[in-house]
Amino acid sequence: MKQLEVLYFAWVRERIGIPKEQITTDAATVSDLIAELSAREERYALAFQDMAVVKVAIDQTLSTLDAPLEGAREIAIFPPMTGG
């Protein structure tokens, strides 16, 4: 079991209803964590229904969904950003 701080940004945060939370998980990868969160409640399932439009960062480094969580302390989940 590992303790992680999960941060939610923009419309992901709006759908889930909180900006961050501390969780305890056995998830091995980001994808495993997303599946675990999605199974919790409908609001998580709605936020993560289309992972093609969601980005993740592990300890402030942009990562992929298959990235391992070993040693991670923080996971940020957010929509792609646009410049202007």
N, CA, C and O atoms as a Tinker XYZ file with bonds, in Angstrom:
   336  protein
     1  N      0.843000   -1.187000    0.000000    73     2
     2  CA     0.000000    0.000000    0.000000    64     1     3
     3  C      0.883000    1.243000    0.000000    63     2     4     5
     4  O      1.887000    1.311000    0.710000    81     3
     5  N      0.496000    2.211000   -0.798000    73     3     6
     6  CA     1.235000    3.469000   -0.819000    64     5     7
     7  C      0.269000    4.631000   -0.627000    63     6     8     9
     8  O     -0.895000    4.559000   -1.021000    81     7
     9  N      0.761000    5.684000   -0.027000    73     7    10
    10  CA    -0.006000    6.900000    0.203000    64     9    11
    11  C      0.325000    7.889000   -0.908000    63    10    12    13
    12  O      1.498000    8.161000   -1.165000    81    11
    13  N     -0.695000    8.429000   -1.567000    73    11    14
    14  CA    -0.501000    9.392000   -2.646000    64    13    15
    15  C     -1.391000   10.605000   -2.427000    63    14    16    17
    16  O     -2.494000   10.494000   -1.893000    81    15
    17  N     -0.900000   11.758000   -2.843000    73    15    18
    18  CA    -1.753000   12.932000   -2.924000    64    17    19
    19  C     -2.162000   13.050000   -4.385000    63    18    20    21
    20  O     -1.311000   13.107000   -5.273000    81    19
    21  N     -3.465000   13.086000   -4.630000    73    19    22
    22  CA    -3.983000   13.195000   -5.986000    64    21    23
    23  C     -4.577000   14.593000   -6.145000    63    22    24    25
    24  O     -5.451000   15.000000   -5.380000    81    23
    25  N     -4.089000   15.322000   -7.151000    73    23    26
    26  CA    -4.538000   16.685000   -7.421000    64    25    27
    27  C     -5.379000   16.694000   -8.691000    63    26    28    29
    28  O     -5.028000   16.050000   -9.680000    81    27
    29  N     -6.481000   17.421000   -8.663000    73    27    30
    30  CA    -7.377000   17.517000   -9.813000    64    29    31
    31  C     -7.434000   18.974000  -10.266000    63    30    32    33
    32  O     -7.518000   19.880000   -9.437000    81    31
    33  N     -7.389000   19.200000  -11.580000    73    31    34
    34  CA    -7.391000   20.556000  -12.117000    64    33    35
    35  C     -8.482000   20.752000  -13.164000    63    34    36    37
    36  O     -8.913000   19.803000  -13.819000    81    35
    37  N     -8.921000   22.011000  -13.311000    73    35    38
    38  CA    -9.870000   22.459000  -14.339000    64    37    39
    39  C    -11.163000   21.651000  -14.278000    63    38    40    41
    40  O    -11.704000   21.443000  -13.191000    81    39
    41  N    -11.671000   21.190000  -15.429000    73    39    42
    42  CA   -12.958000   20.498000  -15.428000    64    41    43
    43  C    -12.901000   19.145000  -14.737000    63    42    44    45
    44  O    -13.940000   18.636000  -14.317000    81    43
    45  N    -11.720000   18.543000  -14.604000    73    43    46
    46  CA   -11.601000   17.291000  -13.840000    64    45    47
    47  C    -11.987000   17.578000  -12.387000    63    46    48    49
    48  O    -12.754000   16.830000  -11.782000    81    47
    49  N    -11.448000   18.666000  -11.837000    73    47    50
    50  CA   -11.772000   19.066000  -10.459000    64    49    51
    51  C    -13.261000   19.387000  -10.328000    63    50    52    53
    52  O    -13.895000   19.013000   -9.341000    81    51
    53  N    -13.811000   20.073000  -11.316000    73    51    54
    54  CA   -15.234000   20.426000  -11.267000    64    53    55
    55  C    -16.115000   19.181000  -11.239000    63    54    56    57
    56  O    -17.091000   19.135000  -10.490000    81    55
    57  N    -15.793000   18.190000  -12.030000    73    55    58
    58  CA   -16.609000   16.972000  -12.077000    64    57    59
    59  C    -16.487000   16.148000  -10.800000    63    58    60    61
    60  O    -17.468000   15.571000  -10.331000    81    59
    61  N    -15.274000   16.096000  -10.239000    73    59    62
    62  CA   -15.074000   15.305000   -9.026000    64    61    63
    63  C    -15.542000   16.072000   -7.792000    63    62    64    65
    64  O    -16.034000   15.478000   -6.833000    81    63
    65  N    -15.385000   17.394000   -7.822000    73    63    66
    66  CA   -15.905000   18.219000   -6.736000    64    65    67
    67  C    -14.911000   18.568000   -5.648000    63    66    68    69
    68  O    -15.274000   19.227000   -4.674000    81    67
    69  N    -13.666000   18.144000   -5.791000    73    67    70
    70  CA   -12.625000   18.483000   -4.811000    64    69    71
    71  C    -11.320000   18.781000   -5.552000    63    70    72    73
    72  O    -11.088000   18.244000   -6.635000    81    71
    73  N    -10.466000   19.634000   -4.974000    73    71    74
    74  CA    -9.206000   19.954000   -5.647000    64    73    75
    75  C     -8.111000   18.914000   -5.442000    63    74    76    77
    76  O     -7.222000   18.773000   -6.281000    81    75
    77  N     -8.173000   18.180000   -4.318000    73    75    78
    78  CA    -7.141000   17.173000   -4.045000    64    77    79
    79  C     -7.614000   16.239000   -2.946000    63    78    80    81
    80  O     -8.577000   16.526000   -2.234000    81    79
    81  N     -6.921000   15.118000   -2.822000    73    79    82
    82  CA    -7.220000   14.162000   -1.755000    64    81    83
    83  C     -6.020000   13.260000   -1.514000    63    82    84    85
    84  O     -5.201000   13.039000   -2.405000    81    83
    85  N     -5.932000   12.753000   -0.315000    73    83    86
    86  CA    -4.923000   11.759000    0.043000    64    85    87
    87  C     -5.576000   10.393000   -0.104000    63    86    88    89
    88  O     -6.664000   10.163000    0.423000    81    87
    89  N     -4.919000    9.489000   -0.816000    73    87    90
    90  CA    -5.471000    8.147000   -0.960000    64    89    91
    91  C     -4.408000    7.105000   -0.633000    63    90    92    93
    92  O     -3.208000    7.356000   -0.738000    81    91
    93  N     -4.878000    5.951000   -0.240000    73    91    94
    94  CA    -4.023000    4.789000   -0.039000    64    93    95
    95  C     -4.402000    3.796000   -1.118000    63    94    96    97
    96  O     -5.577000    3.470000   -1.289000    81    95
    97  N     -3.405000    3.316000   -1.847000    73    95    98
    98  CA    -3.692000    2.467000   -3.008000    64    97    99
    99  C     -2.646000    1.379000   -3.189000    63    98   100   101
   100  O     -1.512000    1.491000   -2.725000    81    99
   101  N     -3.059000    0.329000   -3.874000    73    99   102
   102  CA    -2.153000   -0.731000   -4.304000    64   101   103
   103  C     -1.870000   -0.616000   -5.798000    63   102   104   105
   104  O     -1.181000   -1.466000   -6.363000    81   103
   105  N     -2.399000    0.434000   -6.447000    73   103   106
   106  CA    -2.251000    0.596000   -7.895000    64   105   107
   107  C     -0.775000    0.596000   -8.286000    63   106   108   109
   108  O      0.049000    1.246000   -7.644000    81   107
   109  N     -0.458000   -0.138000   -9.341000    73   107   110
   110  CA     0.929000   -0.223000   -9.811000    64   109   111
   111  C      1.252000    0.856000  -10.837000    63   110   112   113
   112  O      2.395000    1.300000  -10.942000    81   111
   113  N      0.223000    1.281000  -11.606000    73   111   114
   114  CA     0.429000    2.277000  -12.661000    64   113   115
   115  C     -0.629000    3.375000  -12.542000    63   114   116   117
   116  O     -1.599000    3.243000  -11.797000    81   115
   117  N     -0.423000    4.449000  -13.285000    73   115   118
   118  CA    -1.412000    5.529000  -13.320000    64   117   119
   119  C     -2.757000    4.978000  -13.799000    63   118   120   121
   120  O     -3.801000    5.307000  -13.236000    81   119
   121  N     -2.731000    4.155000  -14.820000    73   119   122
   122  CA    -3.958000    3.565000  -15.353000    64   121   123
   123  C     -4.694000    2.750000  -14.291000    63   122   124   125
   124  O     -5.920000    2.816000  -14.198000    81   123
   125  N     -3.958000    1.989000  -13.497000    73   123   126
   126  CA    -4.567000    1.221000  -12.399000    64   125   127
   127  C     -5.228000    2.161000  -11.393000    63   126   128   129
   128  O     -6.323000    1.888000  -10.902000    81   127
   129  N     -4.560000    3.260000  -11.095000    73   127   130
   130  CA    -5.097000    4.242000  -10.152000    64   129   131
   131  C     -6.386000    4.857000  -10.695000    63   130   132   133
   132  O     -7.367000    4.989000   -9.963000    81   131
   133  N     -6.388000    5.229000  -11.963000    73   131   134
   134  CA    -7.581000    5.813000  -12.589000    64   133   135
   135  C     -8.743000    4.813000  -12.545000    63   134   136   137
   136  O     -9.879000    5.193000  -12.262000    81   135
   137  N     -8.462000    3.558000  -12.818000    73   135   138
   138  CA    -9.505000    2.520000  -12.765000    64   137   139
   139  C    -10.054000    2.387000  -11.345000    63   138   140   141
   140  O    -11.262000    2.249000  -11.148000    81   139
   141  N     -9.165000    2.429000  -10.369000    73   139   142
   142  CA    -9.568000    2.329000   -8.969000    64   141   143
   143  C    -10.450000    3.519000   -8.578000    63   142   144   145
   144  O    -11.488000    3.344000   -7.939000    81   143
   145  N    -10.036000    4.717000   -8.962000    73   143   146
   146  CA   -10.822000    5.914000   -8.654000    64   145   147
   147  C    -12.169000    5.885000   -9.373000    63   146   148   149
   148  O    -13.192000    6.230000   -8.783000    81   147
   149  N    -12.177000    5.477000  -10.638000    73   147   150
   150  CA   -13.416000    5.427000  -11.428000    64   149   151
   151  C    -14.447000    4.482000  -10.820000    63   150   152   153
   152  O    -15.652000    4.704000  -10.945000    81   151
   153  N    -13.973000    3.435000  -10.166000    73   151   154
   154  CA   -14.877000    2.457000   -9.562000    64   153   155
   155  C    -15.482000    2.960000   -8.249000    63   154   156   157
   156  O    -16.446000    2.379000   -7.751000    81   155
   157  N    -14.927000    4.029000   -7.688000    73   155   158
   158  CA   -15.410000    4.572000   -6.417000    64   157   159
   159  C    -16.833000    5.101000   -6.493000    63   158   160   161
   160  O    -17.723000    4.651000   -5.772000    81   159
   161  N    -17.026000    6.064000   -7.383000    73   159   162
   162  CA   -18.302000    6.764000   -7.483000    64   161   163
   163  C    -18.505000    7.247000   -8.912000    63   162   164   165
   164  O    -17.566000    7.309000   -9.706000    81   163
   165  N    -19.749000    7.587000   -9.220000    73   163   166
   166  CA   -20.082000    8.039000  -10.564000    64   165   167
   167  C    -19.333000    9.317000  -10.947000    63   166   168   169
   168  O    -18.964000    9.484000  -12.110000    81   167
   169  N    -19.103000   10.217000   -9.996000    73   167   170
   170  CA   -18.421000   11.475000  -10.334000    64   169   171
   171  C    -16.991000   11.217000  -10.834000    63   170   172   173
   172  O    -16.519000   11.925000  -11.723000    81   171
   173  N    -16.314000   10.236000  -10.289000    73   171   174
   174  CA   -14.983000    9.874000  -10.775000    64   173   175
   175  C    -15.086000    9.223000  -12.153000    63   174   176   177
   176  O    -14.302000    9.526000  -13.052000    81   175
   177  N    -16.049000    8.338000  -12.307000    73   175   178
   178  CA   -16.244000    7.658000  -13.598000    64   177   179
   179  C    -16.518000    8.685000  -14.699000    63   178   180   181
   180  O    -16.012000    8.547000  -15.812000    81   179
   181  N    -17.309000    9.706000  -14.396000    73   179   182
   182  CA   -17.593000   10.760000  -15.379000    64   181   183
   183  C    -16.338000   11.556000  -15.716000    63   182   184   185
   184  O    -16.088000   11.863000  -16.882000    81   183
   185  N    -15.561000   11.883000  -14.713000    73   183   186
   186  CA   -14.348000   12.674000  -14.938000    64   185   187
   187  C    -13.332000   11.919000  -15.794000    63   186   188   189
   188  O    -12.607000   12.525000  -16.583000    81   187
   189  N    -13.281000   10.601000  -15.637000    73   187   190
   190  CA   -12.267000    9.803000  -16.327000    64   189   191
   191  C    -12.833000    8.965000  -17.475000    63   190   192   193
   192  O    -12.186000    8.016000  -17.918000    81   191
   193  N    -14.017000    9.298000  -17.956000    73   191   194
   194  CA   -14.640000    8.466000  -18.992000    64   193   195
   195  C    -13.887000    8.500000  -20.321000    63   194   196   197
   196  O    -13.956000    7.539000  -21.086000    81   195
   197  N    -13.179000    9.573000  -20.605000    73   195   198
   198  CA   -12.420000    9.661000  -21.854000    64   197   199
   199  C    -10.979000   10.055000  -21.522000    63   198   200   201
   200  O    -10.645000   11.239000  -21.471000    81   199
   201  N    -10.146000    9.067000  -21.303000    73   199   202
   202  CA    -8.766000    9.342000  -20.890000    64   201   203
   203  C     -7.925000    9.924000  -22.023000    63   202   204   205
   204  O     -6.791000   10.344000  -21.791000    81   203
   205  N     -8.453000    9.956000  -23.232000    73   203   206
   206  CA    -7.734000   10.576000  -24.348000    64   205   207
   207  C     -7.650000   12.094000  -24.169000    63   206   208   209
   208  O     -6.809000   12.744000  -24.790000    81   207
   209  N     -8.513000   12.658000  -23.330000    73   207   210
   210  CA    -8.507000   14.108000  -23.116000    64   209   211
   211  C     -8.025000   14.473000  -21.711000    63   210   212   213
   212  O     -8.319000   15.559000  -21.211000    81   211
   213  N     -7.292000   13.571000  -21.085000    73   211   214
   214  CA    -6.758000   13.806000  -19.742000    64   213   215
   215  C     -5.251000   13.577000  -19.756000    63   214   216   217
   216  O     -4.766000   12.625000  -20.368000    81   215
   217  N     -4.524000   14.444000  -19.087000    73   215   218
   218  CA    -3.073000   14.308000  -18.928000    64   217   219
   219  C     -2.773000   14.033000  -17.457000    63   218   220   221
   220  O     -3.581000   14.334000  -16.578000    81   219
   221  N     -1.606000   13.457000  -17.206000    73   219   222
   222  CA    -1.191000   13.182000  -15.832000    64   221   223
   223  C      0.267000   13.584000  -15.629000    63   222   224   225
   224  O      1.073000   13.582000  -16.559000    81   223
   225  N      0.569000   13.923000  -14.397000    73   223   226
   226  CA     1.953000   14.199000  -14.008000    64   225   227
   227  C      2.216000   13.458000  -12.699000    63   226   228   229
   228  O      1.387000   13.452000  -11.789000    81   227
   229  N      3.381000   12.841000  -12.629000    73   227   230
   230  CA     3.818000   12.174000  -11.408000    64   229   231
   231  C      4.922000   13.030000  -10.808000    63   230   232   233
   232  O      5.939000   13.286000  -11.453000    81   231
   233  N      4.720000   13.468000   -9.580000    73   231   234
   234  CA     5.690000   14.337000   -8.897000    64   233   235
   235  C      6.144000   15.480000   -9.817000    63   234   236   237
   236  O      7.337000   15.759000   -9.941000    81   235
   237  N      5.173000   16.128000  -10.453000    73   235   238
   238  CA     5.351000   17.312000  -11.301000    64   237   239
   239  C      6.106000   17.057000  -12.610000    63   238   240   241
   240  O      6.645000   17.986000  -13.212000    81   239
   241  N      6.140000   15.800000  -13.041000    73   239   242
   242  CA     6.745000   15.452000  -14.324000    64   241   243
   243  C      5.672000   14.807000  -15.190000    63   242   244   245
   244  O      5.066000   13.812000  -14.792000    81   243
   245  N      5.431000   15.373000  -16.383000    73   243   246
   246  CA     4.428000   14.830000  -17.294000    64   245   247
   247  C      4.712000   13.348000  -17.533000    63   246   248   249
   248  O      5.845000   12.961000  -17.817000    81   247
   249  N      3.676000   12.533000  -17.415000    73   247   250
   250  CA     3.833000   11.079000  -17.498000    64   249   251
   251  C      2.759000   10.480000  -18.387000    63   250   252   253
   252  O      1.861000   11.176000  -18.863000    81   251
   253  N      2.867000    9.178000  -18.602000    73   251   254
   254  CA     1.887000    8.445000  -19.387000    64   253   255
   255  C      1.024000    7.601000  -18.458000    63   254   256   257
   256  O      1.349000    7.414000  -17.285000    81   255
   257  N     -0.075000    7.098000  -18.998000    73   255   258
   258  CA    -0.984000    6.293000  -18.188000    64   257   259
   259  C     -0.370000    4.969000  -17.757000    63   258   260   261
   260  O     -0.793000    4.395000  -16.754000    81   259
   261  N      0.626000    4.470000  -18.502000    73   259   262
   262  CA     1.251000    3.205000  -18.114000    64   261   263
   263  C      2.467000    3.404000  -17.212000    63   262   264   265
   264  O      3.181000    2.448000  -16.908000    81   263
   265  N      2.702000    4.639000  -16.786000    73   263   266
   266  CA     3.846000    4.932000  -15.907000    64   265   267
   267  C      3.653000    4.274000  -14.543000    63   266   268   269
   268  O      2.551000    4.297000  -13.996000    81   267
   269  N      4.711000    3.688000  -13.993000    73   267   270
   270  CA     4.606000    3.068000  -12.669000    64   269   271
   271  C      4.494000    4.113000  -11.569000    63   270   272   273
   272  O      5.018000    5.220000  -11.693000    81   271
   273  N      3.808000    3.751000  -10.498000    73   271   274
   274  CA     3.629000    4.651000   -9.356000    64   273   275
   275  C      4.648000    4.403000   -8.246000    63   274   276   277
   276  O      4.629000    5.087000   -7.223000    81   275
   277  N      5.519000    3.451000   -8.440000    73   275   278
   278  CA     6.532000    3.134000   -7.422000    64   277   279
   279  C      7.325000    4.383000   -7.059000    63   278   280   281
   280  O      7.930000    5.014000   -7.925000    81   279
   281  N      7.319000    4.733000   -5.788000    73   279   282
   282  CA     8.074000    5.884000   -5.302000    64   281   283
   283  C      7.375000    7.225000   -5.490000    63   282   284   285
   284  O      7.885000    8.247000   -5.030000    81   283
   285  N      6.228000    7.247000   -6.149000    73   283   286
   286  CA     5.504000    8.502000   -6.392000    64   285   287
   287  C      4.886000    9.022000   -5.090000    63   286   288   289
   288  O      4.478000    8.248000   -4.223000    81   287
   289  N      4.830000   10.337000   -4.980000    73   287   290
   290  CA     4.194000   10.981000   -3.837000    64   289   291
   291  C      2.962000   11.781000   -4.255000    63   290   292   293
   292  O      2.025000   11.952000   -3.475000    81   291
   293  N      2.976000   12.272000   -5.507000    73   291   294
   294  CA     1.903000   13.145000   -5.964000    64   293   295
   295  C      1.539000   12.816000   -7.413000    63   294   296   297
   296  O      2.412000   12.615000   -8.257000    81   295
   297  N      0.235000   12.767000   -7.682000    73   295   298
   298  CA    -0.280000   12.554000   -9.027000    64   297   299
   299  C     -1.196000   13.728000   -9.342000    63   298   300   301
   300  O     -2.117000   14.015000   -8.577000    81   299
   301  N     -0.960000   14.400000  -10.442000    73   299   302
   302  CA    -1.828000   15.482000  -10.891000    64   301   303
   303  C     -2.569000   15.008000  -12.133000    63   302   304   305
   304  O     -1.983000   14.393000  -13.024000    81   303
   305  N     -3.863000   15.301000  -12.181000    73   303   306
   306  CA    -4.699000   14.898000  -13.306000    64   305   307
   307  C     -5.372000   16.150000  -13.851000    63   306   308   309
   308  O     -6.022000   16.887000  -13.110000    81   307
   309  N     -5.212000   16.387000  -15.156000    73   307   310
   310  CA    -5.690000   17.641000  -15.732000    64   309   311
   311  C     -5.963000   17.491000  -17.217000    63   310   312   313
   312  O     -5.446000   16.571000  -17.850000    81   311
   313  N     -6.781000   18.393000  -17.792000    73   311   314
   314  CA    -6.993000   18.374000  -19.241000    64   313   315
   315  C     -5.791000   18.950000  -19.946000    63   314   316   317
   316  O     -4.996000   19.657000  -19.327000    81   315
   317  N     -5.635000   18.663000  -21.235000    73   315   318
   318  CA    -4.524000   19.267000  -21.991000    64   317   319
   319  C     -4.617000   20.788000  -21.939000    63   318   320   321
   320  O     -5.709000   21.356000  -21.916000    81   319
   321  N     -3.481000   21.421000  -21.922000    73   319   322
   322  CA    -3.458000   22.883000  -21.872000    64   321   323
   323  C     -3.253000   23.437000  -23.270000    63   322   324   325
   324  O     -2.591000   22.829000  -24.112000    81   323
   325  N     -3.826000   24.583000  -23.492000    73   323   326
   326  CA    -3.639000   25.252000  -24.771000    64   325   327
   327  C     -2.905000   26.562000  -24.552000    63   326   328   329
   328  O     -3.031000   27.193000  -23.503000    81   327
   329  N     -2.159000   26.951000  -25.525000    73   327   330
   330  CA    -1.413000   28.207000  -25.430000    64   329   331
   331  C     -2.178000   29.336000  -26.098000    63   330   332   333
   332  O     -3.194000   29.131000  -26.762000    81   331
   333  N     -1.656000   30.517000  -25.900000    73   331   334
   334  CA    -2.338000   31.626000  -26.525000    64   333   335
   335  C     -1.563000   32.892000  -26.398000    63   334   336
   336  O     -2.004000   33.937000  -26.878000    81   335
